[in-house]
Amino acid sequence: MAEIDDINHNGQKLICKTNHPGTDYNQYVWIVYCTKPGCNVLYGVNGADFFERKCPNCQGGAPGLQLD
């Protein structure tokens, strides 16, 4: 299980875990930050996807989930 401030192999940093329902079965939205130079995008992901997630802005990843 990812811990706050973990960074995956694509340079995406876990900022916080929320209690908001995600789009996959039994998942919650986690807030992720792209650490790639010049990007710095903040977006939401399903918690189970964090380990493989790519930035939607600079790495061609899937669009982020809604952050309320």
mmCIF file of the N, C-alpha and C atoms, coordinates in Angstrom:
data_MODEL
# 
_entry.id   MODEL 
# 
loop_
_atom_site.group_PDB 
_atom_site.id 
_atom_site.type_symbol 
_atom_site.label_atom_id 
_atom_site.label_alt_id 
_atom_site.label_comp_id 
_atom_site.label_asym_id 
_atom_site.label_entity_id 
_atom_site.label_seq_id 
_atom_site.pdbx_PDB_ins_code 
_atom_site.Cartn_x 
_atom_site.Cartn_y 
_atom_site.Cartn_z 
_atom_site.occupancy 
_atom_site.B_iso_or_equiv 
_atom_site.pdbx_formal_charge 
_atom_site.auth_seq_id 
_atom_site.auth_comp_id 
_atom_site.auth_asym_id 
_atom_site.auth_atom_id 
_atom_site.pdbx_PDB_model_num 
ATOM 1   N N  . MET A 1 1  ? 0.840   -1.177 0.000   1.00 0.00 ? 1  MET A N  1 
ATOM 2   C CA . MET A 1 1  ? 0.000   0.000  0.000   1.00 0.00 ? 1  MET A CA 1 
ATOM 3   C C  . MET A 1 1  ? 0.883   1.237  0.000   1.00 0.00 ? 1  MET A C  1 
ATOM 4   N N  . ALA A 1 2  ? 0.571   2.179  -0.839  1.00 0.00 ? 2  ALA A N  1 
ATOM 5   C CA . ALA A 1 2  ? 1.357   3.409  -0.950  1.00 0.00 ? 2  ALA A CA 1 
ATOM 6   C C  . ALA A 1 2  ? 1.192   4.270  0.297   1.00 0.00 ? 2  ALA A C  1 
ATOM 7   N N  . GLU A 1 3  ? 2.264   4.922  0.669   1.00 0.00 ? 3  GLU A N  1 
ATOM 8   C CA . GLU A 1 3  ? 2.270   5.856  1.791   1.00 0.00 ? 3  GLU A CA 1 
ATOM 9   C C  . GLU A 1 3  ? 2.338   7.273  1.249   1.00 0.00 ? 3  GLU A C  1 
ATOM 10  N N  . ILE A 1 4  ? 1.839   8.217  2.012   1.00 0.00 ? 4  ILE A N  1 
ATOM 11  C CA . ILE A 1 4  ? 1.884   9.620  1.611   1.00 0.00 ? 4  ILE A CA 1 
ATOM 12  C C  . ILE A 1 4  ? 3.328   9.991  1.284   1.00 0.00 ? 4  ILE A C  1 
ATOM 13  N N  . ASP A 1 5  ? 3.509   10.714 0.217   1.00 0.00 ? 5  ASP A N  1 
ATOM 14  C CA . ASP A 1 5  ? 4.801   11.151 -0.311  1.00 0.00 ? 5  ASP A CA 1 
ATOM 15  C C  . ASP A 1 5  ? 5.543   10.068 -1.084  1.00 0.00 ? 5  ASP A C  1 
ATOM 16  N N  . ASP A 1 6  ? 4.918   8.904  -1.336  1.00 0.00 ? 6  ASP A N  1 
ATOM 17  C CA . ASP A 1 6  ? 5.520   7.912  -2.223  1.00 0.00 ? 6  ASP A CA 1 
ATOM 18  C C  . ASP A 1 6  ? 5.542   8.471  -3.644  1.00 0.00 ? 6  ASP A C  1 
ATOM 19  N N  . ILE A 1 7  ? 6.553   8.082  -4.408  1.00 0.00 ? 7  ILE A N  1 
ATOM 20  C CA . ILE A 1 7  ? 6.653   8.465  -5.809  1.00 0.00 ? 7  ILE A CA 1 
ATOM 21  C C  . ILE A 1 7  ? 6.742   7.185  -6.632  1.00 0.00 ? 7  ILE A C  1 
ATOM 22  N N  . ASN A 1 8  ? 5.883   7.049  -7.654  1.00 0.00 ? 8  ASN A N  1 
ATOM 23  C CA . ASN A 1 8  ? 5.926   5.842  -8.481  1.00 0.00 ? 8  ASN A CA 1 
ATOM 24  C C  . ASN A 1 8  ? 7.055   5.927  -9.512  1.00 0.00 ? 8  ASN A C  1 
ATOM 25  N N  . HIS A 1 9  ? 7.243   4.879  -10.292 1.00 0.00 ? 9  HIS A N  1 
ATOM 26  C CA . HIS A 1 9  ? 8.353   4.817  -11.249 1.00 0.00 ? 9  HIS A CA 1 
ATOM 27  C C  . HIS A 1 9  ? 8.200   5.798  -12.411 1.00 0.00 ? 9  HIS A C  1 
ATOM 28  N N  . ASN A 1 10 ? 7.037   6.452  -12.539 1.00 0.00 ? 10 ASN A N  1 
ATOM 29  C CA . ASN A 1 10 ? 6.819   7.467  -13.576 1.00 0.00 ? 10 ASN A CA 1 
ATOM 30  C C  . ASN A 1 10 ? 6.948   8.895  -13.028 1.00 0.00 ? 10 ASN A C  1 
ATOM 31  N N  . GLY A 1 11 ? 7.395   9.026  -11.788 1.00 0.00 ? 11 GLY A N  1 
ATOM 32  C CA . GLY A 1 11 ? 7.590   10.343 -11.191 1.00 0.00 ? 11 GLY A CA 1 
ATOM 33  C C  . GLY A 1 11 ? 6.324   11.002 -10.681 1.00 0.00 ? 11 GLY A C  1 
ATOM 34  N N  . GLN A 1 12 ? 5.293   10.206 -10.388 1.00 0.00 ? 12 GLN A N  1 
ATOM 35  C CA . GLN A 1 12 ? 4.039   10.739 -9.870  1.00 0.00 ? 12 GLN A CA 1 
ATOM 36  C C  . GLN A 1 12 ? 4.039   10.574 -8.352  1.00 0.00 ? 12 GLN A C  1 
ATOM 37  N N  . LYS A 1 13 ? 3.841   11.674 -7.634  1.00 0.00 ? 13 LYS A N  1 
ATOM 38  C CA . LYS A 1 13 ? 3.939   11.689 -6.172  1.00 0.00 ? 13 LYS A CA 1 
ATOM 39  C C  . LYS A 1 13 ? 2.563   11.682 -5.533  1.00 0.00 ? 13 LYS A C  1 
ATOM 40  N N  . LEU A 1 14 ? 2.356   10.788 -4.580  1.00 0.00 ? 14 LEU A N  1 
ATOM 41  C CA . LEU A 1 14 ? 1.104   10.727 -3.828  1.00 0.00 ? 14 LEU A CA 1 
ATOM 42  C C  . LEU A 1 14 ? 1.089   11.854 -2.806  1.00 0.00 ? 14 LEU A C  1 
ATOM 43  N N  . ILE A 1 15 ? 0.089   12.739 -2.909  1.00 0.00 ? 15 ILE A N  1 
ATOM 44  C CA . ILE A 1 15 ? -0.048  13.870 -1.995  1.00 0.00 ? 15 ILE A CA 1 
ATOM 45  C C  . ILE A 1 15 ? -0.974  13.525 -0.837  1.00 0.00 ? 15 ILE A C  1 
ATOM 46  N N  . CYS A 1 16 ? -2.155  12.978 -1.146  1.00 0.00 ? 16 CYS A N  1 
ATOM 47  C CA . CYS A 1 16 ? -3.063  12.554 -0.076  1.00 0.00 ? 16 CYS A CA 1 
ATOM 48  C C  . CYS A 1 16 ? -4.087  11.560 -0.615  1.00 0.00 ? 16 CYS A C  1 
ATOM 49  N N  . LYS A 1 17 ? -4.662  10.815 0.311   1.00 0.00 ? 17 LYS A N  1 
ATOM 50  C CA . LYS A 1 17 ? -5.729  9.866  0.013   1.00 0.00 ? 17 LYS A CA 1 
ATOM 51  C C  . LYS A 1 17 ? -7.029  10.491 0.508   1.00 0.00 ? 17 LYS A C  1 
ATOM 52  N N  . THR A 1 18 ? -8.076  10.450 -0.317  1.00 0.00 ? 18 THR A N  1 
ATOM 53  C CA . THR A 1 18 ? -9.353  11.053 0.077   1.00 0.00 ? 18 THR A CA 1 
ATOM 54  C C  . THR A 1 18 ? -10.379 9.961  0.385   1.00 0.00 ? 18 THR A C  1 
ATOM 55  N N  . ASN A 1 19 ? -11.524 10.394 0.882   1.00 0.00 ? 19 ASN A N  1 
ATOM 56  C CA . ASN A 1 19 ? -12.657 9.504  1.124   1.00 0.00 ? 19 ASN A CA 1 
ATOM 57  C C  . ASN A 1 19 ? -13.683 9.593  0.003   1.00 0.00 ? 19 ASN A C  1 
ATOM 58  N N  . HIS A 1 20 ? -13.341 10.298 -1.088  1.00 0.00 ? 20 HIS A N  1 
ATOM 59  C CA . HIS A 1 20 ? -14.247 10.436 -2.225  1.00 0.00 ? 20 HIS A CA 1 
ATOM 60  C C  . HIS A 1 20 ? -14.213 9.167  -3.075  1.00 0.00 ? 20 HIS A C  1 
ATOM 61  N N  . PRO A 1 21 ? -15.372 8.640  -3.449  1.00 0.00 ? 21 PRO A N  1 
ATOM 62  C CA . PRO A 1 21 ? -15.406 7.432  -4.280  1.00 0.00 ? 21 PRO A CA 1 
ATOM 63  C C  . PRO A 1 21 ? -14.730 7.658  -5.631  1.00 0.00 ? 21 PRO A C  1 
ATOM 64  N N  . GLY A 1 22 ? -13.962 6.669  -6.068  1.00 0.00 ? 22 GLY A N  1 
ATOM 65  C CA . GLY A 1 22 ? -13.323 6.712  -7.378  1.00 0.00 ? 22 GLY A CA 1 
ATOM 66  C C  . GLY A 1 22 ? -14.248 6.157  -8.442  1.00 0.00 ? 22 GLY A C  1 
ATOM 67  N N  . THR A 1 23 ? -13.683 5.844  -9.591  1.00 0.00 ? 23 THR A N  1 
ATOM 68  C CA . THR A 1 23 ? -14.486 5.331  -10.698 1.00 0.00 ? 23 THR A CA 1 
ATOM 69  C C  . THR A 1 23 ? -14.367 3.823  -10.866 1.00 0.00 ? 23 THR A C  1 
ATOM 70  N N  . ASP A 1 24 ? -13.469 3.176  -10.156 1.00 0.00 ? 24 ASP A N  1 
ATOM 71  C CA . ASP A 1 24 ? -13.357 1.720  -10.173 1.00 0.00 ? 24 ASP A CA 1 
ATOM 72  C C  . ASP A 1 24 ? -14.034 1.169  -8.925  1.00 0.00 ? 24 ASP A C  1 
ATOM 73  N N  . TYR A 1 25 ? -14.461 -0.071 -9.003  1.00 0.00 ? 25 TYR A N  1 
ATOM 74  C CA . TYR A 1 25 ? -15.161 -0.725 -7.899  1.00 0.00 ? 25 TYR A CA 1 
ATOM 75  C C  . TYR A 1 25 ? -14.368 -0.626 -6.600  1.00 0.00 ? 25 TYR A C  1 
ATOM 76  N N  . ASN A 1 26 ? -15.012 -0.071 -5.578  1.00 0.00 ? 26 ASN A N  1 
ATOM 77  C CA . ASN A 1 26 ? -14.467 -0.026 -4.222  1.00 0.00 ? 26 ASN A CA 1 
ATOM 78  C C  . ASN A 1 26 ? -13.165 0.780  -4.104  1.00 0.00 ? 26 ASN A C  1 
ATOM 79  N N  . GLN A 1 27 ? -12.947 1.739  -4.985  1.00 0.00 ? 27 GLN A N  1 
ATOM 80  C CA . GLN A 1 27 ? -11.740 2.571  -4.941  1.00 0.00 ? 27 GLN A CA 1 
ATOM 81  C C  . GLN A 1 27 ? -12.073 3.979  -4.465  1.00 0.00 ? 27 GLN A C  1 
ATOM 82  N N  . TYR A 1 28 ? -11.048 4.657  -3.975  1.00 0.00 ? 28 TYR A N  1 
ATOM 83  C CA . TYR A 1 28 ? -11.164 6.045  -3.554  1.00 0.00 ? 28 TYR A CA 1 
ATOM 84  C C  . TYR A 1 28 ? -10.173 6.888  -4.345  1.00 0.00 ? 28 TYR A C  1 
ATOM 85  N N  . VAL A 1 29 ? -10.478 8.183  -4.459  1.00 0.00 ? 29 VAL A N  1 
ATOM 86  C CA . VAL A 1 29 ? -9.612  9.100  -5.193  1.00 0.00 ? 29 VAL A CA 1 
ATOM 87  C C  . VAL A 1 29 ? -8.399  9.454  -4.343  1.00 0.00 ? 29 VAL A C  1 
ATOM 88  N N  . TRP A 1 30 ? -7.228  9.321  -4.949  1.00 0.00 ? 30 TRP A N  1 
ATOM 89  C CA . TRP A 1 30 ? -5.983  9.779  -4.360  1.00 0.00 ? 30 TRP A CA 1 
ATOM 90  C C  . TRP A 1 30 ? -5.522  10.983 -5.165  1.00 0.00 ? 30 TRP A C  1 
ATOM 91  N N  . ILE A 1 31 ? -4.964  11.970 -4.500  1.00 0.00 ? 31 ILE A N  1 
ATOM 92  C CA . ILE A 1 31 ? -4.462  13.155 -5.176  1.00 0.00 ? 31 ILE A CA 1 
ATOM 93  C C  . ILE A 1 31 ? -2.971  12.974 -5.449  1.00 0.00 ? 31 ILE A C  1 
ATOM 94  N N  . VAL A 1 32 ? -2.601  13.171 -6.711  1.00 0.00 ? 32 VAL A N  1 
ATOM 95  C CA . VAL A 1 32 ? -1.252  12.896 -7.205  1.00 0.00 ? 32 VAL A CA 1 
ATOM 96  C C  . VAL A 1 32 ? -0.689  14.158 -7.858  1.00 0.00 ? 32 VAL A C  1 
ATOM 97  N N  . TYR A 1 33 ? 0.632   14.301 -7.789  1.00 0.00 ? 33 TYR A N  1 
ATOM 98  C CA . TYR A 1 33 ? 1.336   15.466 -8.315  1.00 0.00 ? 33 TYR A CA 1 
ATOM 99  C C  . TYR A 1 33 ? 2.452   14.985 -9.236  1.00 0.00 ? 33 TYR A C  1 
ATOM 100 N N  . CYS A 1 34 ? 2.553   15.555 -10.423 1.00 0.00 ? 34 CYS A N  1 
ATOM 101 C CA . CYS A 1 34 ? 3.620   15.183 -11.348 1.00 0.00 ? 34 CYS A CA 1 
ATOM 102 C C  . CYS A 1 34 ? 4.893   15.951 -10.993 1.00 0.00 ? 34 CYS A C  1 
ATOM 103 N N  . THR A 1 35 ? 5.971   15.223 -10.756 1.00 0.00 ? 35 THR A N  1 
ATOM 104 C CA . THR A 1 35 ? 7.238   15.842 -10.357 1.00 0.00 ? 35 THR A CA 1 
ATOM 105 C C  . THR A 1 35 ? 8.160   16.136 -11.536 1.00 0.00 ? 35 THR A C  1 
ATOM 106 N N  . LYS A 1 36 ? 7.712   15.856 -12.745 1.00 0.00 ? 36 LYS A N  1 
ATOM 107 C CA . LYS A 1 36 ? 8.566   16.091 -13.917 1.00 0.00 ? 36 LYS A CA 1 
ATOM 108 C C  . LYS A 1 36 ? 8.820   17.590 -14.097 1.00 0.00 ? 36 LYS A C  1 
ATOM 109 N N  . PRO A 1 37 ? 10.059  17.992 -14.381 1.00 0.00 ? 37 PRO A N  1 
ATOM 110 C CA . PRO A 1 37 ? 10.389  19.415 -14.544 1.00 0.00 ? 37 PRO A CA 1 
ATOM 111 C C  . PRO A 1 37 ? 9.483   20.100 -15.569 1.00 0.00 ? 37 PRO A C  1 
ATOM 112 N N  . GLY A 1 38 ? 8.935   21.245 -15.175 1.00 0.00 ? 38 GLY A N  1 
ATOM 113 C CA . GLY A 1 38 ? 8.089   22.017 -16.068 1.00 0.00 ? 38 GLY A CA 1 
ATOM 114 C C  . GLY A 1 38 ? 6.640   21.574 -16.118 1.00 0.00 ? 38 GLY A C  1 
ATOM 115 N N  . CYS A 1 39 ? 6.265   20.505 -15.448 1.00 0.00 ? 39 CYS A N  1 
ATOM 116 C CA . CYS A 1 39 ? 4.884   20.021 -15.500 1.00 0.00 ? 39 CYS A CA 1 
ATOM 117 C C  . CYS A 1 39 ? 4.116   20.438 -14.236 1.00 0.00 ? 39 CYS A C  1 
ATOM 118 N N  . ASN A 1 40 ? 4.361   19.751 -13.137 1.00 0.00 ? 40 ASN A N  1 
ATOM 119 C CA . ASN A 1 40 ? 3.769   20.103 -11.841 1.00 0.00 ? 40 ASN A CA 1 
ATOM 120 C C  . ASN A 1 40 ? 2.240   20.062 -11.808 1.00 0.00 ? 40 ASN A C  1 
ATOM 121 N N  . VAL A 1 41 ? 1.629   19.138 -12.543 1.00 0.00 ? 41 VAL A N  1 
ATOM 122 C CA . VAL A 1 41 ? 0.160   19.007 -12.574 1.00 0.00 ? 41 VAL A CA 1 
ATOM 123 C C  . VAL A 1 41 ? -0.318  18.217 -11.359 1.00 0.00 ? 41 VAL A C  1 
ATOM 124 N N  . LEU A 1 42 ? -1.435  18.658 -10.790 1.00 0.00 ? 42 LEU A N  1 
ATOM 125 C CA . LEU A 1 42 ? -2.095  17.993 -9.680  1.00 0.00 ? 42 LEU A CA 1 
ATOM 126 C C  . LEU A 1 42 ? -3.378  17.375 -10.224 1.00 0.00 ? 42 LEU A C  1 
ATOM 127 N N  . TYR A 1 43 ? -3.622  16.095 -9.932  1.00 0.00 ? 43 TYR A N  1 
ATOM 128 C CA . TYR A 1 43 ? -4.805  15.423 -10.470 1.00 0.00 ? 43 TYR A CA 1 
ATOM 129 C C  . TYR A 1 43 ? -5.199  14.244 -9.591  1.00 0.00 ? 43 TYR A C  1 
ATOM 130 N N  . GLY A 1 44 ? -6.400  13.710 -9.812  1.00 0.00 ? 44 GLY A N  1 
ATOM 131 C CA . GLY A 1 44 ? -6.906  12.587 -9.043  1.00 0.00 ? 44 GLY A CA 1 
ATOM 132 C C  . GLY A 1 44 ? -6.775  11.274 -9.794  1.00 0.00 ? 44 GLY A C  1 
ATOM 133 N N  . VAL A 1 45 ? -6.557  10.193 -9.033  1.00 0.00 ? 45 VAL A N  1 
ATOM 134 C CA . VAL A 1 45 ? -6.473  8.845  -9.595  1.00 0.00 ? 45 VAL A CA 1 
ATOM 135 C C  . VAL A 1 45 ? -7.214  7.876  -8.681  1.00 0.00 ? 45 VAL A C  1 
ATOM 136 N N  . ASN A 1 46 ? -7.620  6.730  -9.214  1.00 0.00 ? 46 ASN A N  1 
ATOM 137 C CA . ASN A 1 46 ? -8.100  5.653  -8.357  1.00 0.00 ? 46 ASN A CA 1 
ATOM 138 C C  . ASN A 1 46 ? -6.897  5.095  -7.607  1.00 0.00 ? 46 ASN A C  1 
ATOM 139 N N  . GLY A 1 47 ? -7.060  4.861  -6.322  1.00 0.00 ? 47 GLY A N  1 
ATOM 140 C CA . GLY A 1 47 ? -5.948  4.404  -5.499  1.00 0.00 ? 47 GLY A CA 1 
ATOM 141 C C  . GLY A 1 47 ? -5.209  3.208  -6.058  1.00 0.00 ? 47 GLY A C  1 
ATOM 142 N N  . ALA A 1 48 ? -5.922  2.254  -6.621  1.00 0.00 ? 48 ALA A N  1 
ATOM 143 C CA . ALA A 1 48 ? -5.290  1.038  -7.148  1.00 0.00 ? 48 ALA A CA 1 
ATOM 144 C C  . ALA A 1 48 ? -4.443  1.297  -8.386  1.00 0.00 ? 48 ALA A C  1 
ATOM 145 N N  . ASP A 1 49 ? -4.619  2.453  -9.025  1.00 0.00 ? 49 ASP A N  1 
ATOM 146 C CA . ASP A 1 49 ? -3.877  2.772  -10.250 1.00 0.00 ? 49 ASP A CA 1 
ATOM 147 C C  . ASP A 1 49 ? -2.575  3.534  -9.996  1.00 0.00 ? 49 ASP A C  1 
ATOM 148 N N  . PHE A 1 50 ? -2.360  3.978  -8.764  1.00 0.00 ? 50 PHE A N  1 
ATOM 149 C CA . PHE A 1 50 ? -1.217  4.849  -8.478  1.00 0.00 ? 50 PHE A CA 1 
ATOM 150 C C  . PHE A 1 50 ? 0.124   4.258  -8.924  1.00 0.00 ? 50 PHE A C  1 
ATOM 151 N N  . PHE A 1 51 ? 0.350   2.990  -8.665  1.00 0.00 ? 51 PHE A N  1 
ATOM 152 C CA . PHE A 1 51 ? 1.662   2.377  -8.922  1.00 0.00 ? 51 PHE A CA 1 
ATOM 153 C C  . PHE A 1 51 ? 2.095   2.473  -10.381 1.00 0.00 ? 51 PHE A C  1 
ATOM 154 N N  . GLU A 1 52 ? 1.128   2.545  -11.317 1.00 0.00 ? 52 GLU A N  1 
ATOM 155 C CA . GLU A 1 52 ? 1.456   2.562  -12.745 1.00 0.00 ? 52 GLU A CA 1 
ATOM 156 C C  . GLU A 1 52 ? 1.062   3.861  -13.443 1.00 0.00 ? 52 GLU A C  1 
ATOM 157 N N  . ARG A 1 53 ? 0.553   4.798  -12.694 1.00 0.00 ? 53 ARG A N  1 
ATOM 158 C CA . ARG A 1 53 ? -0.024  6.009  -13.271 1.00 0.00 ? 53 ARG A CA 1 
ATOM 159 C C  . ARG A 1 53 ? 1.015   6.881  -13.980 1.00 0.00 ? 53 ARG A C  1 
ATOM 160 N N  . LYS A 1 54 ? 0.618   7.433  -15.143 1.00 0.00 ? 54 LYS A N  1 
ATOM 161 C CA . LYS A 1 54 ? 1.417   8.402  -15.892 1.00 0.00 ? 54 LYS A CA 1 
ATOM 162 C C  . LYS A 1 54 ? 0.669   9.728  -15.886 1.00 0.00 ? 54 LYS A C  1 
ATOM 163 N N  . CYS A 1 55 ? 1.397   10.826 -15.980 1.00 0.00 ? 55 CYS A N  1 
ATOM 164 C CA . CYS A 1 55 ? 0.801   12.156 -15.987 1.00 0.00 ? 55 CYS A CA 1 
ATOM 165 C C  . CYS A 1 55 ? -0.046  12.360 -17.240 1.00 0.00 ? 55 CYS A C  1 
ATOM 166 N N  . PRO A 1 56 ? -1.284  12.885 -17.072 1.00 0.00 ? 56 PRO A N  1 
ATOM 167 C CA . PRO A 1 56 ? -2.118  13.162 -18.243 1.00 0.00 ? 56 PRO A CA 1 
ATOM 168 C C  . PRO A 1 56 ? -1.620  14.366 -19.055 1.00 0.00 ? 56 PRO A C  1 
ATOM 169 N N  . ASN A 1 57 ? -0.778  15.187 -18.470 1.00 0.00 ? 57 ASN A N  1 
ATOM 170 C CA . ASN A 1 57 ? -0.292  16.386 -19.132 1.00 0.00 ? 57 ASN A CA 1 
ATOM 171 C C  . ASN A 1 57 ? 0.986   16.142 -19.938 1.00 0.00 ? 57 ASN A C  1 
ATOM 172 N N  . CYS A 1 58 ? 1.965   15.470 -19.351 1.00 0.00 ? 58 CYS A N  1 
ATOM 173 C CA . CYS A 1 58 ? 3.263   15.377 -20.010 1.00 0.00 ? 58 CYS A CA 1 
ATOM 174 C C  . CYS A 1 58 ? 3.696   13.955 -20.401 1.00 0.00 ? 58 CYS A C  1 
ATOM 175 N N  . GLN A 1 59 ? 2.931   12.941 -19.979 1.00 0.00 ? 59 GLN A N  1 
ATOM 176 C CA . GLN A 1 59 ? 3.330   11.562 -20.279 1.00 0.00 ? 59 GLN A CA 1 
ATOM 177 C C  . GLN A 1 59 ? 2.268   10.792 -21.052 1.00 0.00 ? 59 GLN A C  1 
ATOM 178 N N  . GLY A 1 60 ? 1.208   11.441 -21.466 1.00 0.00 ? 60 GLY A N  1 
ATOM 179 C CA . GLY A 1 60 ? 0.159   10.770 -22.228 1.00 0.00 ? 60 GLY A CA 1 
ATOM 180 C C  . GLY A 1 60 ? -0.717  9.838  -21.420 1.00 0.00 ? 60 GLY A C  1 
ATOM 181 N N  . GLY A 1 61 ? -0.779  10.032 -20.093 1.00 0.00 ? 61 GLY A N  1 
ATOM 182 C CA . GLY A 1 61 ? -1.623  9.211  -19.233 1.00 0.00 ? 61 GLY A CA 1 
ATOM 183 C C  . GLY A 1 61 ? -3.093  9.544  -19.401 1.00 0.00 ? 61 GLY A C  1 
ATOM 184 N N  . ALA A 1 62 ? -3.934  8.693  -18.846 1.00 0.00 ? 62 ALA A N  1 
ATOM 185 C CA . ALA A 1 62 ? -5.381  8.911  -18.879 1.00 0.00 ? 62 ALA A CA 1 
ATOM 186 C C  . ALA A 1 62 ? -5.735  10.204 -18.149 1.00 0.00 ? 62 ALA A C  1 
ATOM 187 N N  . PRO A 1 63 ? -6.846  10.835 -18.527 1.00 0.00 ? 63 PRO A N  1 
ATOM 188 C CA . PRO A 1 63 ? -7.260  12.060 -17.821 1.00 0.00 ? 63 PRO A CA 1 
ATOM 189 C C  . PRO A 1 63 ? -7.424  11.791 -16.317 1.00 0.00 ? 63 PRO A C  1 
ATOM 190 N N  . GLY A 1 64 ? -7.110  12.792 -15.526 1.00 0.00 ? 64 GLY A N  1 
ATOM 191 C CA . GLY A 1 64 ? -7.252  12.663 -14.075 1.00 0.00 ? 64 GLY A CA 1 
ATOM 192 C C  . GLY A 1 64 ? -8.713  12.672 -13.659 1.00 0.00 ? 64 GLY A C  1 
ATOM 193 N N  . LEU A 1 65 ? -8.971  12.162 -12.469 1.00 0.00 ? 65 LEU A N  1 
ATOM 194 C CA . LEU A 1 65 ? -10.324 12.178 -11.907 1.00 0.00 ? 65 LEU A CA 1 
ATOM 195 C C  . LEU A 1 65 ? -10.620 13.560 -11.328 1.00 0.00 ? 65 LEU A C  1 
ATOM 196 N N  . GLN A 1 66 ? -11.883 13.906 -11.246 1.00 0.00 ? 66 GLN A N  1 
ATOM 197 C CA . GLN A 1 66 ? -12.340 15.195 -10.735 1.00 0.00 ? 66 GLN A CA 1 
ATOM 198 C C  . GLN A 1 66 ? -11.852 15.409 -9.300  1.00 0.00 ? 66 GLN A C  1 
ATOM 199 N N  . LEU A 1 67 ? -11.275 16.567 -9.042  1.00 0.00 ? 67 LEU A N  1 
ATOM 200 C CA . LEU A 1 67 ? -10.901 16.975 -7.689  1.00 0.00 ? 67 LEU A CA 1 
ATOM 201 C C  . LEU A 1 67 ? -11.906 18.012 -7.229  1.00 0.00 ? 67 LEU A C  1 
ATOM 202 N N  . ASP A 1 68 ? -12.605 17.738 -6.144  1.00 0.00 ? 68 ASP A N  1 
ATOM 203 C CA . ASP A 1 68 ? -13.608 18.701 -5.635  1.00 0.00 ? 68 ASP A CA 1 
ATOM 204 C C  . ASP A 1 68 ? -13.013 19.543 -4.534  1.00 0.00 ? 68 ASP A C  1 
# 
